């Protein structure tokens, strides 16, 4: 063995277990993909249609530009400047093959004396990335006793153990809890990480899925070129096209230059066809409609599933963002035990332990009896069957 071994990311651990138990891939026809973080890839009520093709000419078969094609960069800039008065230019944006590669690149190129601050309940790949990169980690308490809602003051931490600075890594809205920081609280957080050598990576994959309306860290950054703040976005969730694998980082020009240089040797750019497709999705009139429709449809789904899950005995801690419910399983079951029962019905959820940034192999987690239930890919007419399967498995 010449490669260092490491396990799959938490969601994929669940997908592989499901495939072993059922012979199917979760998300295939007839399965119930409550463990997966993707939205409907069909037109939602009130939303714009999704293009069925993209025209590719001979020039589009050439190598892509290192940090993204100009039309897509312009569309991203126009979007943030229109909705958040961000004051950015195309020099502040780099395109990646999805949001996760943008996050990984940012973490990989941090100076060695930079430690990571992350909430103790967070997006599962953060754990794997930080493990592989061997980063020093400081955990911000996000547990049931504070309802997974740290106060802004808890983010104000001093470096220690040889670290000179911190990089905050935060999904907002949070995956898995759906807790969203916005308005004055988000401004306070951004101000905190704008005035020092420290920095913040704000992962806004679920930006559109907020009630009553989306918000972004870019609304509160006065001059991004004077900060170490990185805002990560993607077409995956809000634009409903996870298969296009388009994400981006918005940051200071000097940081974007680093990403350009990295792309020259480590990435080679991103599919021009995918960039063309996503550019069309970001047309201002279309994206305005999408923001409104996504927020409305998924807020209704959040309320509907909250009522059903609570009636089954789940103790919910869900926030007002994202397309997940986060809660404690009734009946003393762990998330893994519930999955054993669900797999027999072609269903599965994400066990809460996989969102525990403090977990250790072979040890119990304080999130063992929590689960993340995804209603992202569910059609509205699946609700009653979903509740029936859960009721049967909890009996």
C-alpha positions in Angstrom: 0.0 0.0 0.0 1.6 3.3 -1.1 -1.3 5.6 -0.4 -2.4 6.9 3.0 -5.7 5.3 4.0 -8.7 7.3 5.2 -12.4 6.6 5.3 -15.1 8.1 3.1 -16.9 11.3 4.1 -19.8 10.7 6.4 -22.6 11.0 3.8 -20.8 8.5 1.5 -20.2 6.2 4.4 -24.0 6.0 4.7 -24.5 5.6 1.0 -22.0 2.8 0.8 -23.6 1.0 3.8 -27.0 1.5 2.1 -25.7 0.0 -1.1 -24.2 -3.0 0.7 -27.5 -3.6 2.6 -29.9 -3.1 -0.3 -28.0 -3.5 -3.6 -29.2 -0.1 -4.6 -27.8 3.4 -4.7 -29.7 5.8 -2.5 -31.4 8.3 -4.7 -32.3 5.7 -7.4 -35.9 5.3 -8.3 -37.9 3.7 -5.5 -35.5 4.7 -2.7 -36.0 7.4 -0.1 -32.8 9.5 0.1 -33.2 11.3 3.4 -29.4 11.1 4.0 -28.5 13.1 0.9 -27.8 16.8 0.5 -29.1 17.6 -2.9 -32.2 19.6 -4.0 -34.9 18.7 -6.5 -33.4 18.9 -10.0 -36.7 19.6 -11.6 -38.7 22.8 -11.8 -40.2 23.7 -8.4 -43.5 25.5 -8.0 -43.1 29.2 -9.1 -39.5 28.6 -10.0 -37.8 28.9 -13.4 -37.4 26.0 -15.7 -34.0 24.3 -16.0 -32.3 24.3 -19.4 -32.1 20.9 -21.1 -29.1 21.7 -23.2 -26.2 24.1 -23.6 -24.6 25.1 -27.0 -21.0 24.3 -27.2 -18.8 25.6 -30.0 -15.3 24.6 -31.0 -13.8 27.4 -28.8 -15.5 25.8 -25.8 -13.4 22.7 -26.3 -10.2 24.5 -25.5 -8.7 24.5 -22.0 -10.7 26.7 -19.6 -9.1 29.8 -18.0 -7.5 29.1 -14.7 -9.9 31.0 -12.4 -13.0 30.8 -14.5 -14.5 32.0 -17.8 -15.2 35.7 -18.0 -19.0 35.3 -18.6 -19.4 33.2 -15.5 -17.2 35.4 -13.4 -19.2 38.4 -14.5 -22.5 36.7 -13.7 -21.3 35.8 -10.2 -20.1 39.4 -9.6 -23.3 40.9 -11.0 -25.3 38.6 -8.7 -23.5 39.5 -5.4 -23.4 43.2 -6.3 -27.1 43.3 -7.2 -28.4 41.5 -4.1 -25.8 42.4 -1.5 -24.0 45.5 -2.8 -20.8 43.6 -2.4 -18.6 45.9 -4.3 -16.5 43.1 -5.9 -15.0 42.6 -9.3 -14.1 39.6 -11.4 -10.7 39.7 -9.8 -12.3 38.7 -6.5 -13.8 35.4 -7.8 -12.3 32.0 -8.6 -14.3 29.1 -10.0 -13.9 25.5 -8.8 -15.4 22.1 -9.6 -18.0 22.5 -6.8 -17.9 24.1 -3.4 -15.9 21.4 -1.6 -12.8 21.9 -3.8 -12.9 25.6 -3.0 -13.1 24.9 0.7 -10.3 22.3 0.5 -8.0 24.6 -1.5 -8.5 27.4 1.1 -7.7 25.1 4.0 -4.7 23.5 2.2 -2.9 26.7 1.5 -3.3 28.3 4.9 0.0 29.3 6.5 1.3 26.7 8.9 0.8 28.8 12.0 -3.0 29.2 11.4 -5.3 27.1 13.5 -8.9 26.3 12.7 -12.0 27.3 14.6 -15.1 25.3 13.8 -18.4 24.6 15.6 -18.5 21.2 17.2 -21.6 20.3 15.1 -20.9 21.0 11.5 -20.8 19.9 7.8 -19.3 16.4 7.7 -16.5 17.0 5.1 -14.9 19.6 7.3 -13.9 16.8 9.7 -12.4 14.8 6.9 -10.5 17.7 5.3 -9.1 18.9 8.6 -8.0 15.3 9.5 -6.3 14.8 6.2 -4.6 18.2 6.4 -3.6 17.7 10.0 -4.8 21.1 11.1 -4.9 22.2 14.8 -8.6 22.6 15.6 -10.4 24.7 18.2 -14.1 23.6 18.7 -16.8 26.2 19.4 -19.6 24.6 21.5 -22.6 23.8 19.4 -24.6 21.2 21.3 -28.1 20.5 22.6 -27.5 22.6 25.7 -27.2 25.8 23.6 -29.6 24.4 21.0 -26.8 24.3 18.5 -26.7 28.1 18.5 -23.4 29.5 19.7 -23.4 33.1 20.7 -21.4 35.5 18.5 -19.1 36.1 21.5 -18.0 32.4 21.5 -16.3 32.9 18.2 -14.0 35.5 19.6 -11.0 33.2 20.6 -7.3 33.8 21.0 -4.7 31.7 19.2 -2.7 29.3 21.4 -0.4 26.3 21.2 1.9 27.9 18.7 -0.8 29.3 16.4 -0.5 32.9 15.4 -4.0 33.3 13.9 -7.3 31.5 13.5 -9.4 30.7 10.4 -13.1 30.3 11.2 -14.8 27.6 9.1 -18.5 27.9 9.2 -21.5 26.8 7.1 -24.2 29.4 7.0 -27.0 28.3 7.1 -25.4 25.4 9.1 -25.4 22.0 7.6 -26.8 19.9 9.4 -28.8 22.1 11.9 -30.3 24.7 9.5 -29.4 27.4 12.0 -28.8 30.6 10.0 -26.9 33.6 11.1 -28.0 36.8 9.5 -28.6 40.5 10.0 -26.8 42.2 12.9 -25.4 38.9 14.2 -23.8 38.1 10.9 -22.4 41.6 10.6 -20.9 41.3 14.1 -19.2 38.1 13.2 -17.9 39.5 9.9 -16.6 42.6 11.7 -14.8 40.4 14.2 -12.9 38.5 11.5 -12.2 41.5 9.3 -10.1 43.5 11.8 -7.2 41.1 12.5 -4.7 38.7 10.9 -7.3 35.9 11.4 -9.9 35.1 8.8 -13.1 33.3 8.1 -14.4 30.9 5.5 -18.2 31.2 5.2 -19.7 28.4 3.3 -23.0 29.7 1.8 -24.2 26.6 -0.1 -27.7 27.0 1.4 -28.0 30.7 0.9 -31.3 30.5 -1.0 -32.9 28.3 1.6 -33.4 30.9 4.3 -36.6 32.1 5.8 -37.8 34.8 5.4 -35.1 35.7 2.9 -31.5 34.9 1.9 -28.5 36.8 3.4 -24.8 36.7 2.7 -21.6 37.6 4.5 -20.8 39.8 1.5 -23.5 42.2 2.5 -21.4 43.1 5.6 -17.8 43.2 4.2 -16.7 46.8 3.6 -13.6 46.1 1.5 -12.9 42.4 0.9 -9.4 43.2 -0.4 -8.5 44.3 3.2 -9.7 41.0 4.8 -8.9 37.3 5.0 -12.6 36.4 4.5 -13.5 33.8 1.9 -17.2 33.4 0.9 -17.9 30.0 -0.8 -20.9 29.6 -3.1 -22.0 27.0 -5.6 -24.6 26.1 -8.2 -25.3 22.9 -6.3 -28.1 23.9 -4.0 -29.7 27.2 -4.9 -29.4 26.8 -8.7 -30.5 23.1 -8.4 -27.7 21.6 -10.5 -25.3 19.5 -8.3 -24.3 17.5 -11.3 -22.8 20.6 -13.0 -20.0 20.7 -10.3 -19.6 24.4 -10.3 -18.6 26.4 -7.2 -16.7 29.5 -6.5 -14.7 31.4 -3.9 -15.0 35.2 -3.4 -12.0 36.7 -1.6 -9.3 39.4 -1.7 -7.6 39.7 -5.1 -4.3 38.5 -3.6 -6.0 35.3 -2.5 -7.7 34.7 -5.8 -4.2 35.0 -7.4 -3.1 32.0 -5.3 -6.1 30.0 -6.5 -5.3 30.9 -10.1 -1.7 29.6 -9.6 -3.0 26.5 -7.9 -5.4 25.8 -10.8 -2.5 26.1 -13.2 -0.8 23.0 -11.8 -3.4 21.2 -9.6 -6.8 21.6 -11.3 -6.4 22.8 -14.9 -9.6 24.9 -14.8 -13.2 23.7 -14.7 -15.4 22.3 -17.5 -16.3 25.1 -19.9 -19.6 23.4 -20.8 -20.6 23.4 -17.1 -19.6 27.1 -16.8 -21.7 28.0 -19.8 -24.7 26.2 -18.3 -24.4 27.9 -14.9 -23.9 31.3 -16.5 -27.3 31.0 -18.0 -28.8 30.1 -14.6 -27.3 33.3 -13.0 -29.1 35.7 -15.4 -30.4 38.3 -13.0 -34.1 38.0 -13.9 -33.9 34.2 -13.6 -31.9 34.1 -10.4 -34.3 36.6 -8.8 -37.2 34.2 -9.5 -35.2 31.2 -8.3 -34.3 32.8 -4.9 -37.9 33.6 -4.3 -39.3 30.2 -5.3 -36.6 28.1 -3.6 -37.2 30.0 -0.3 -41.0 29.6 -0.5 -41.1 26.0 -1.5 -38.5 24.7 1.0 -39.9 26.8 3.9 -43.2 25.1 3.3 -41.5 21.7 3.2 -39.6 22.6 6.4 -42.8 23.4 8.3 -44.6 20.3 7.0 -41.9 17.9 7.9 -41.4 19.6 11.3 -45.0 18.9 12.2 -44.7 15.2 11.0 -41.4 14.5 12.7 -42.5 16.1 16.0 -45.7 14.0 16.0 -43.5 10.9 15.7 -41.5 12.0 18.8 -38.4 13.6 17.3 -37.0 16.4 19.4 -36.2 19.0 16.8 -33.5 21.7 17.0 -33.8 22.9 13.4 -33.1 26.5 12.4 -34.7 28.5 9.6 -32.3 27.6 6.8 -31.3 24.7 4.6 -33.4 21.7 3.7 -32.7 19.5 6.7 -34.3 18.7 10.0 -31.9 18.1 12.9 -33.2 16.3 15.9 -33.0 13.6 18.5 -34.4 10.2 17.7 -37.2 9.0 20.0 -37.3 5.7 21.8 -33.6 5.6 22.8 -32.5 4.6 19.3 -29.2 5.8 17.9 -29.0 7.2 14.3 -27.2 4.0 13.2 -29.8 1.8 14.8 -32.6 3.7 13.0 -30.8 3.3 9.7 -30.6 -0.5 10.1 -34.4 -0.4 10.2 -34.8 2.1 7.5 -32.6 0.3 5.0 -35.1 -2.6 4.9 -37.6 0.0 3.5 -35.2 1.5 1.0 -34.7 4.6 3.1 -31.9 6.1 5.1 -30.9 9.2 7.2 -27.5 10.7 8.1 -26.5 9.6 11.7 -25.7 12.6 13.8 -22.4 11.3 14.9 -21.0 12.0 11.4 -21.6 15.7 12.1 -19.6 15.6 15.3 -16.3 17.5 14.8 -15.0 16.0 18.0 -15.7 12.4 17.2 -13.1 9.7 17.5 -13.1 6.2 15.9 -14.6 3.5 18.1 -15.8 6.0 20.7 -19.4 7.1 21.4 -20.5 10.6 20.4 -22.8 12.9 22.2 -24.6 13.1 18.8 -25.2 9.3 18.5 -28.9 9.7 19.1 -29.3 12.6 16.6 -30.0 12.5 12.9 -30.1 14.8 9.9 -33.2 14.3 7.9 -33.0 15.7 4.4 -36.2 16.8 2.6 -34.1 18.4 -0.2 -34.7 15.9 -2.9 -38.3 14.9 -1.9 -41.3 15.6 -4.0 -44.2 17.2 -2.1 -46.4 14.1 -2.7 -43.9 11.8 -0.9 -44.7 13.1 2.5 -47.3 10.6 3.7 -45.2 7.6 2.6 -42.1 9.1 4.3 -44.0 9.5 7.6 -45.4 5.9 7.3 -42.0 4.4 6.8 -40.6 6.4 9.8 -43.6 5.4 11.9 -43.1 1.7 11.1 -39.4 1.9 11.9 -39.9 3.7 15.2 -42.6 1.3 16.4 
